[in-house]
Amino acid sequence: MPFPKSIPTSQLTTLDQNGADSLDFGIVKVDDNGNVLLYNKWESDMAGVPVAATAGKNFFTEIAPCTNNRLFYGRFKDGVASGSLDAEFNYTFSYKMQPTNVVVKMWRNSDNTNWVFVAKNAA
């Protein structure tokens, strides 16, 4: 299923915590270095990481270190460097949880914000 599932990318510029928490998939907004700017409740519940513990922390090295690899973080860095982050792939999260198969979409919006969308893989 393509991402974002139920939010137009044009609405990402005004998405706040309440709006993000109302969605049925994970949303993480990060700066160009990977520091968390927004982390929604769905992602928090899936990962077992409290929302309050994520602000300003690096998503790839502190919040979800299982993503600190070429497949995940490498794609992010390459996309940010080129200014065209747009990748969708299957992944297995394994940090602080049972291995969980997900679909990930990383996206750089027109306002130069970076987004990581996560949904459980139905397959």
C-alpha positions as CSV (number, residue, x, y, z in Angstrom):
1,M,0.0,0.0,0.0
2,P,1.5,3.4,-1.0
3,F,2.2,5.9,1.7
4,P,1.1,8.1,3.2
5,K,-2.0,6.0,3.4
6,S,-4.5,8.6,4.6
7,I,-2.9,12.0,4.6
8,P,-2.1,14.1,1.5
9,T,1.5,15.2,1.4
10,S,0.3,18.8,1.1
11,Q,-1.0,18.4,4.6
12,L,2.3,17.4,6.1
13,T,3.3,21.1,6.4
14,T,0.6,21.6,9.1
15,L,0.6,18.2,10.7
16,D,0.8,18.5,14.5
17,Q,1.1,15.9,17.3
18,N,-2.7,15.5,17.6
19,G,-3.1,15.0,13.9
20,A,-0.3,12.5,13.7
21,D,-1.6,10.6,16.8
22,S,-5.0,10.2,15.1
23,L,-3.5,8.2,12.2
24,D,-3.3,4.4,12.0
25,F,0.3,4.1,10.9
26,G,3.6,5.3,12.2
27,I,4.9,8.8,11.5
28,V,8.3,10.2,12.4
29,K,9.4,13.6,11.2
30,V,13.1,14.1,11.3
31,D,15.5,16.9,10.4
32,D,18.3,16.4,7.9
33,N,20.5,14.8,10.6
34,G,17.8,12.3,11.6
35,N,16.8,14.1,14.9
36,V,13.2,13.5,15.8
37,L,10.9,16.5,15.4
38,L,7.6,14.5,15.6
39,Y,6.9,10.9,16.7
40,N,3.3,9.7,16.8
41,K,1.5,7.4,19.2
42,W,1.1,4.5,16.7
43,E,4.9,4.4,16.3
44,S,5.4,4.7,20.0
45,D,3.0,1.8,20.8
46,M,4.6,-0.4,18.1
47,A,8.2,0.3,19.2
48,G,7.6,0.6,22.9
49,V,9.3,4.0,23.0
50,P,7.4,6.8,24.8
51,V,6.7,9.8,22.6
52,A,8.2,12.1,25.2
53,A,11.5,10.2,25.1
54,T,12.0,10.8,21.4
55,A,12.2,14.6,21.0
56,G,15.5,15.8,19.7
57,K,17.0,12.3,19.7
58,N,18.5,10.7,16.6
59,F,16.0,8.3,15.2
60,F,18.6,6.1,13.5
61,T,21.1,5.8,16.4
62,E,19.1,6.4,19.6
63,I,15.5,5.6,19.0
64,A,15.7,2.8,16.5
65,P,19.3,1.7,16.2
66,C,18.3,-1.4,14.2
67,T,17.8,1.1,11.3
68,N,21.4,2.4,11.5
69,N,22.5,0.5,8.4
70,R,22.9,1.0,4.6
71,L,19.5,-0.3,3.8
72,F,17.6,2.1,6.0
73,Y,19.8,5.0,7.2
74,G,21.9,4.9,4.0
75,R,18.8,5.5,1.9
76,F,17.8,8.4,4.1
77,K,21.2,10.0,3.9
78,D,21.4,9.6,0.1
79,G,17.9,11.0,-0.3
80,V,18.6,14.0,1.9
81,A,21.9,14.7,0.1
82,S,20.2,14.6,-3.3
83,G,17.1,16.5,-2.1
84,S,14.8,13.8,-3.4
85,L,14.1,11.4,-0.6
86,D,11.5,9.0,-1.9
87,A,11.9,5.4,-1.0
88,E,9.5,2.6,-0.1
89,F,10.7,-0.8,1.1
90,N,10.0,-3.8,3.4
91,Y,11.9,-3.9,6.7
92,T,12.0,-5.8,9.9
93,F,12.2,-3.8,13.1
94,S,13.9,-5.8,15.9
95,Y,15.0,-3.2,18.6
96,K,13.1,-3.5,21.9
97,M,10.5,-5.7,20.4
98,Q,9.8,-9.0,18.7
99,P,10.9,-8.9,15.1
100,T,8.1,-6.9,13.3
101,N,7.7,-6.9,9.5
102,V,6.8,-3.4,8.2
103,V,6.6,-1.4,5.1
104,V,8.6,1.9,5.3
105,K,8.2,5.0,3.2
106,M,10.7,7.8,3.5
107,W,9.7,11.0,2.0
108,R,11.1,14.6,1.7
109,N,8.2,17.0,1.3
110,S,8.2,20.1,-0.8
111,D,8.9,22.2,2.4
112,N,12.2,20.2,2.9
113,T,10.9,18.2,5.8
114,N,11.7,14.5,6.1
115,W,9.2,11.9,7.0
116,V,9.4,8.2,7.8
117,F,6.0,6.4,7.5
118,V,5.7,2.9,8.9
119,A,2.9,0.3,8.7
120,K,2.8,-3.4,9.6
121,N,3.3,-5.5,6.6
122,A,0.2,-7.5,5.9
123,A,2.1,-10.1,4.0
